[in-house]
């Protein structure tokens, strides 16, 4: 992806690909965003930029990396709609990346907690959409966490919770944001991310369809 320079409330924003010299900073950011149990490590990011550099992007805010978005290409039918996070991303190493696949799969978006509330995440989502369009992929698929579900788990099922979020009756910091960025729900998946106690290991399978996709003729 080519570098994109933006402004946000008068502050300079740069969305660009992650480079090798960024890896220590990116790994540190992942730890801050997700904690030791779910954060990806230096070796994961190193493998990702080696196998699919175009799909790994970061966001600089006044010269500091404060957000990342990671992805790989798959043929989604190889996995089906009951896959787990670790299956779809090869434990974070993306050695299953398929350059000839049709679907861009997003495996992580994170923004440093000190910079949340500045509408920075949408720039990462837009960057991922640009990758999808540039590579002429059918869509973007994501397995989205529902981190506020634990607050409602005794009152309703995961499917009911997701429906209430979609109606705007409940706010979820991940799902609400994804819906506002043009993603639509395909299904709710149990057992997606082991150890995700906030989501009770549930995730939403969401899709953004590439509006400029052109069917590839074999």
N, C-alpha and C positions, 0 to 999 in steps of 0.2 A: 504494500500500500504506500502511495506517495505521501509525504508529510503534509499535514494540514495545519495551518496556523489560524487561530481563532481568538476572539475576545470574549470574556465573560465578566460582566460588571467592571469593565475597564482593565481587567487583568489578562495577561497573555497566556494563552493555552496552545499547546502543541500536541497533536495526535500523530504518532509515528510508530514505525515498527520497533520492536525491542531488539537491541543490539547486544553483542557479547559483553561489552563493557558495562551494560546495565544489569547484568544478571545478579550480582550481589545485592544491589538496591531493590531489584524486583523481588528477590527471595525474601528479603527483610520486610517488604511491604506485604507480601502474602501472609507472613507470620502475624503481622499487626492486624490484618483484616480478618483472618480465619482462625488464628490460634494454632498451637502445636499439633492438635489432633487432625485438623483438616487442611492445613497449609501445605502447598507444594514447596519443594525444596530446590536448591540451586541446580541439582542434576536433572530435575524435571524440566526446568526452563531451558537448560542447555540442550537437552534432547529436542525440545519443541522447536527452538530456533534453527536447529540443524536440519530437521525434517520438513518443517513448514514455516519458514521465516515470515512469509507474507501474512500468515494468520495470527501472529502474536503482536499485539499492539499495546502501547502504553500512552498515558496522558501526562504531560508535564504542565505544572501550574507554577508560573514564575520560576522555571528552571528546575523544579523538583518533581520527580516521578511520584504521583499521588494516586494513580489508577492504572489498571491493566485489564485487558480482555484477551482471552486465549481461545483458540479453536483448532479444529482439524477437519479434513474432508473425509466423508464416508459415503458408502451406499447404504442408506438407512435400512433397507430390507435385510441386510446382512445381520442386523441386530434385533429388529422388531421393537414393538412399543412396550416391552416388559424388561428392558435391559437395565443394568445398574450403571452407576457413574464410573466405577472402575473398569467395567467391561468396555464401555464406549470410548474411554480415553487411555486404555492400556496402563492403568495405575498412574496416570499422569505423564507417561513418557511418549505417548501418541505414536508408538512404533507401528500402529495399525492405520496410520494416515494413508489415505488412498488418493493420489493425485488425479486419478481418473474417475473419482466418484462424482456424485451429483448433488450431495447435500453438505452444507457447512454446519458443523455441530459445535456450538459454543460450550466450552467446559468450565469457564470461570470468568466472572467480572468482579473486580474488587476496587473499592475506593477507600483511601485512608480515612479513618473516622474523623479526623480533624477537619476534613474537607467535604464531608457530607452535608447536604443541604444547599450546596452551591450549584446544583443542576449539572454536575460534571459527568455523571453516569450516562446521560443522553449522548454526549460526544463519543463515548466508547461504543454505545449501541450504533450510532451513525457510522462510526469507523468500520464496524463489523459488517454493516449493510453495504458499505462501499466495496469491501472485499468480495462479498457475495456477488455483487453486480459486475465487478471487474472480471471475476473468474467465470462468469456466466453459470452460476450454480442455481439450482431450482429454488432453494429456500435455505433458511437458517432454522435449525432445530436446537432447542435447549431443554435440559432437565432443570427446572427452576426450583430452588428451595422455597419453602413456605414457613419462614422462621418465627412467625407469630402463632402458628397453629397450636403450639403447646398450651397457650393461654385458653384455648377453646376446646381442647381435645375431650374434656369430660362432658361437654355440652353437645358436640356434633361430630360426625365423621369427617374425614379429610375431604371427601367429595362435597359434603354440605358446606364446609368451611370455604372451599375454593369458590363455590357458587355464590356465597355471601360476599366474598371479596369482589367477584365479577359484577355483582349488583351494586357495589359501592357501599354496602352496609358495614363491612369490616375493612380496615386498612391493614395491608401486609406490605412491609417495606420492599420486598422483592417482587412479588406477584403484581401488586398495584402498579409499580413502576414499569414492569414488562408490558402489561396491558396498555398502558399509556403510550408505549413505544411501538405499538402496532402488532404485537404478538397475539395470537389466538390460541385457545386451549384445544389440545387434542384429547388428552386424558390425564388422569391422576395415577401416578405410579407408586406402589408401595415398595419398600426395601431398596430405595434408590441409592442412598448414601449412608452406609453403616457409620454409626456414631453421631449422626446429626440428630441430637436430642431435641432441638428446638422444633424441627419439622417432623419429629417422630419417624424419621427416615422416609417420609413421603416426599414426592416431587411432582411438579406439573410438567407434562410434555407439551411444550409450546412451539409454535411455528410462525415464522415470518416468510411470506412468499415473495420471491423476487419479481417485481412488476415488469422488469425488462428482460426476463429470462427468454432465451431463444433456444428452441429444441435443437439438440445436436443430432445431426443425421449420421448414421453409422455407414 
